[in-house]
Amino acid sequence: MSQTYLRTEWIHDFQVEPYLFYHELDHERYATRKVEVFKDGRMIRASAKVLERDPTALPDQPVPPLEELNTEDNVRVWQVTAQEFEEAWGAASGDRSPGC
């Protein structure tokens, strides 16, 4: 089975919290990589291999289906392409190479 890629927008007024997230999910919907985007333009990423942030930044539970995620008033979630995820992943590392 292939991976799933999500883009999540968290609508809030907190300056120190990310507002945009990209997740790569495995076939069981566990996050394998994640990018967080902040309002000031900073981007950080987390994975089992790249620990630019505390490794606990990856959820330890499967990510719920889109229908369930989109029930929150201040959260919008979309499925995106692998290419869009890889672009965010590369931007968070300062390069454009996929993987890592």
N, C-alpha and C positions, 0 to 999 in steps of 0.2 A: 504494500500500500504506500501511497505517496504522502508527502507532507502537506500540511495546510498552513496558510499564511494569513495573519489577521492584522488589521490596523485598527487601533482603538483610540478614540478621542475622549478625553476626560475633561468635561466642561467645568471649570472652577476658576477661582480668583487667587489661588495660592501661588506666590511668586517663586517659592523654592521647590515646588513639586513639578514633575513632568506633566505635560498635557497631552502628549501623543506617545503611543506605544506601538511597536511592531513585534509580533510574536511569530516564531516558527514552531509549529506543533508536529509531533510525530503521529503515527497512525493511531495511537491511543489517546491523542489530544494532550499529551504532556509537552510543555514548552521545552524546546532544546536550545533556542537562542532568543534573545530579546534586545530591542533597542528602545531607549527612552529619550524623548526630545523635550527640551525645556523651552519656556517662552523667551529666554535670553539667547537662544540658539545653540546652547550646549547640547551635546548628544553623548550618551554613554551606552555601553552594551554589556551584555552578560551571556555567558554560555559555560558549558562544562570545561571548554578549552581556554577561552579568553576570559580572564577574570579582571576586567577593568572596573568591576563593581563587586561587592560582596556576592559570593555565589548563591546565597539564599535569595537573591533578587529573582531567581527563577521560581515560579510557583511549584509547590511540591504536590499539587493535586492536578488532575486533568482539567483543562479549560472547558467550561460548559459550552453547549451549542449556541450559535449566534442568536437564536430566538430568545434564549434565556438571558444572554448578556445584554440584549437590546431592550430589556424591560425597565432598566434604570433610567430615570429622567436626565441624569447628567453624563451619560455614557452613550457613545455611538460606536458600533463595531461593524467593520466591513471585512469580507474576505478579499485579499489582494493576490497578485501574482508573485511567483518566486522572484521575478526580476525586480519588482518594486521593493520587496523585502531586502534583496541583496544590495540594491542601491542605498537603502537606509543603513544597512550593516556596514557597507564600505564608507559611507559618509561619517559614521560614528567612529571609525578607526582612522580617518584622515586619508584613506586610500580607496580605490574603487575595485579592489580585487575581491572576488566572491570567496566564500568559505571561511577559513580560519578555524 
